[in-house]
Structure formats: structure tokens, C-alpha cells
Amino acid sequence: MIDNFALVVTHGLLALALWRLVQRDDLDTDPPADEAPAPAPLPAPKKGSLRA
Amino acid sequence: MLNLALTGFVLAFLALGFRRPYLWVLAYLYIDSLAPQKISWGFLKVIPISLISFILAFGGWMLIDYKANSRFTLRQGLILILLIYCGLTTMTADFPEDALVKWDWVWKALLFAMFVPLTLTTRLRIEAAALIMTLTVGAIVINGAIKTLAGGGGYGTLRLFVDDNSGLYEGSIISAVAISIIPLIFWLMKHGTIFPPDWRVKLYGSALVFSCVLIPIGTQARTGLLCVALLMVMALRTIKRRVLYLSLIAVGVMVAIPLLPKSYTDRMNTIENHNADQSASTRVAVWKWTLEYAKDHPFGGGFDAYRGNQVRVELTDTKGSGNNVTTSTREAFDKARAYHSAYFEMLGEQGWPGLLIWLTLMVSGLLQMELIRGRWKKRTGPGETWQAPLANALQQSLLVYMVGSLFVGIAFQPFCYMLIGLQCGLWSYLKRIESQNVQQRAARPALSLGNAVAAP
């Protein structure tokens, strides 16, 4: 009984996760850069660091 | 009925891989962790599903998957060296037949750990691997936790799905593994996109964490207690309300101790008084034997070299209290005792070179996760907040595993190599993303400069 409960709950969630995964385009390729969030700005140069 | 359902699930899982071959990688993670062929008794027992999923995962990636974003990293190279080294020691093993039995599953775990990062080329794939590992281990954990609450726990007596004491179904191993997935559960609860955070995810995740903590109690494995303690201390690093957290733990411990079964507290007391406990004393004797063995066999004796040991253990019994303490000493003999420590397992079986490679593999994982954490923790932009917490979770998971493996021979447990595979995948993925970002940044000033010139 306990075995069945643990298996049913877990496998139900596994099945749902797999179903959702199959339908997602970003599984095999990340969204293109223009859809992705902008990259973080470059860190500001440290004080006293050499200037080009 | 159960047999049919499990068979149907596994076949459907493999069939979905024809639509998305990456699912075969997930299928292998699932099959290698849960071993549904052990739970089932019909069709799954007859066909080699582990081997089939292994071949499909490799074949799918080789033939169909997009490989331009795959990178082979330094740590994958270390796994390759370890794999070759283990192959060599197997050929010269002290117990060739037994060594071959272990080699039969070790090479698969190592090869898969080397391969998995090549497939982890998107954020969603990394999340999916973490989710499947967590849910699969969760099946065993939920099973054990309910049985523990129902009073079915006990050292060596907690039955987890099968009457088998191998793999994740062994009490001490599942204790360490259950605690080591807790950081991943928290990460999935907060940053998951397959199951986005909502009250249901929080409820299930919290119940799963509670179940994980119950496993060391149910199995009465002392290792688990150490793992829980370590995780609680490590959590202090990232938690914001530390005083509240420490107060809650203090209250939790005070409430929990009276509720723990006496057999559990008795067994935990032997951590302090290990002289009277044959299991712990034999362990120390085997470790001493291994150190001596490594002097004569610095390159290791191959898998299962422990079969050659013979140890004599002196046990001290202490009775009474105050001035009426009496101690008596008795002798116990044992032979062919397992290492009960991953570190001594590596030293005895793979010698100093093997131990060094393995330690480098582990410690470099901790360092890489620390570097990722440092690089990403201050980023707050959209899509930039999941990386540092995942690195932190994977670091904590591995550290808990490393502490658990001080007292359990789990140097080659496939779960450990899945964690390492995830770490390598995350490292490689973020390196690529960061280099793309740098290229984008380099391109943007040029563009804006062009616009400025063209503007009236």
C-alpha cells in the first residue's frame, strides 16, 4: 500500500514533468538572444586600476 | 497491476525520447537511480532496460542532437583518467572475479558522468536533470519516510520497495543521498520552470524535505545525522534571518528528541562511545589495515581488495557511573570487511593515484561551484538569478555527500557521478553563456557608435 502510494505520486509527477518538457521549445535550444534577457553590464573598473 | 503500470511508464518514457532524444538521458538517470526492474517482476526484469536507455541516450546524442554547444571540460578529463585507471587496476586486481562484477557497473557510472555534461546545453536541460534525479530519489525517500512514521524503521530493517540492500536501497547510502538532495529540492521550489513555484510546489517540496530528514531516523544510519548537521550549518551561509533560523532549529530539536524512538537515540549515542560498538571499531580496524595495505600496494589492489583483510578488534565495555565504573575488554575477529568509507575504498582499491584523482574531482567541483556563485550572486537581471543558487545547491549537495562518504563506501555510487555531471554541465553552460555575453557587449558599443554618427 505504502509502496504503491509512493510510486503513484512520484510517477504521476514524473509523467507530468516529461509531458511538459516534450512541449517546450527551449529544451533543445535556449531562446534566441533578442528574446533572452539583456546581459549584465560589464563590471566598473576598480579604483586605481590601470587605464588603457 | 503495479508491474503493468511500471512497465508502461518505462516504455512511454523511452518512446517520448523519439520526439526529444534528450529524454533518453533523463530515462537513464531515472532507471539508474530507482532501478524499476528490481521493483517490477515481469517484462522489465527480462529486458536490460538500463543498457537500452544507456545506448539510446548515447545514440540519440551522437546521431540526432545538436552538438555545437557541447564542451569537454577538465573535470570530464579527470573522470576519463579515473575510468582508465580503474580499468587497469581491474586487470591486475587481487580478486579478479569480484573486481569484474564491480567494474561492470562502475564504468557505466563514470562514462555517463563524462557524457551527461555534453548534453546539458540549455538551462531547461539542466533543470530537467535536477528535477528527474530529485523526483526519482524522492520515490524511495517518500516510501521510507511513511514507513518510518508508521513505525517500520530500524537499523537494517527499513524495507524500501525491494528486499535488496544494494544501490540506493542500502540504508546508509540512501541516508546520505536523501540529505544531499535537499539543497536541490529547495532550488527547484524557488527557481523551477517545469513546475513553477506555487503553493502546490511548496507543499510537495516541503513534504519531500521533511521525508528526506526522516530517512536517517528510519534507517538509523549515524552517517545521516552528521549529514543533517552539516547541511544545517551550511545553510547559515545563505540564509537571511539567521537568528530566526537558529531559533527554529533549537525548537525543532527540542520537540523532536522526545519523539524519536529509543533504539535511534541509543544508536546515535554510539557515535560518542564507539569503543563498545563493534561496527564502528571494526571500521577503524579496517581503515588501519587499508593504510598498511597501501604501503605495500601504493597503486591499489583493484575493486573489492578489502576481501583480503583480517582484523582483530578490541572492544571496551563500560558499566556503572561515578566511582563504580567498571570496564572490561573483549576481543572480536573479523575478515573481508568492507571499507565503510569512500576515501579508504579509493585508497585500498585504486591506491594513492586513484585517491588523488578522486579527491581532485571532488574538490574541484566545490571550487567551481564557488566560482560560479561568486560571479553570479550579485546579478539581479531577469534570467540571471537562478545560476548562483544552483551552484550553491550543487556545492552543498556534494559536500554533504563527501561527509556522508567518510563512513560509507560510496566512492563509485552513480548518484555522486550524476551530481558531478550536473556540476560539469552547469560550469560548461555558464562559461559559454558568459563568453556569448562578452561578445554581445563588444558588439553593442560599435552599434551605438554607428547610430551616433548617423544621427542628425
Chai-1 contact restraints between the chains, C-beta under 6 A:
chainA,res_idxA,chainB,res_idxB,connection_type,confidence,min_distance_angstrom,max_distance_angstrom,comment,restraint_id
A,I2,B,I146,contact,1.0,0.0,6.0,A-B,restraint_1
A,I2,B,K147,contact,1.0,0.0,6.0,A-B,restraint_2
A,D3,B,F161,contact,1.0,0.0,6.0,A-B,restraint_3
A,A6,B,A139,contact,1.0,0.0,6.0,A-B,restraint_4
A,A6,B,I142,contact,1.0,0.0,6.0,A-B,restraint_5
A,A6,B,N143,contact,1.0,0.0,6.0,A-B,restraint_6
A,T10,B,L135,contact,1.0,0.0,6.0,A-B,restraint_7
A,T10,B,G138,contact,1.0,0.0,6.0,A-B,restraint_8
A,T10,B,A139,contact,1.0,0.0,6.0,A-B,restraint_9
A,H11,B,F9,contact,1.0,0.0,6.0,A-B,restraint_10
A,L13,B,L135,contact,1.0,0.0,6.0,A-B,restraint_11
A,L14,B,L135,contact,1.0,0.0,6.0,A-B,restraint_12
A,A17,B,L131,contact,1.0,0.0,6.0,A-B,restraint_13
A,A17,B,I194,contact,1.0,0.0,6.0,A-B,restraint_14
A,L18,B,L16,contact,1.0,0.0,6.0,A-B,restraint_15
A,R20,B,I194,contact,1.0,0.0,6.0,A-B,restraint_16
A,L21,B,A128,contact,1.0,0.0,6.0,A-B,restraint_17
A,V22,B,L16,contact,1.0,0.0,6.0,A-B,restraint_18
A,V22,B,R19,contact,1.0,0.0,6.0,A-B,restraint_19
A,V22,B,R20,contact,1.0,0.0,6.0,A-B,restraint_20
A,D26,B,L124,contact,1.0,0.0,6.0,A-B,restraint_21
A,L27,B,R20,contact,1.0,0.0,6.0,A-B,restraint_22
A,L27,B,L124,contact,1.0,0.0,6.0,A-B,restraint_23
A,D30,B,T122,contact,1.0,0.0,6.0,A-B,restraint_24
A,P37,B,G381,contact,1.0,0.0,6.0,A-B,restraint_25
A,P37,B,P382,contact,1.0,0.0,6.0,A-B,restraint_26
A,P37,B,G383,contact,1.0,0.0,6.0,A-B,restraint_27
A,P39,B,N437,contact,1.0,0.0,6.0,A-B,restraint_28
A,P39,B,Q440,contact,1.0,0.0,6.0,A-B,restraint_29
A,A40,B,R379,contact,1.0,0.0,6.0,A-B,restraint_30
A,A40,B,G381,contact,1.0,0.0,6.0,A-B,restraint_31
A,L42,B,R441,contact,1.0,0.0,6.0,A-B,restraint_32
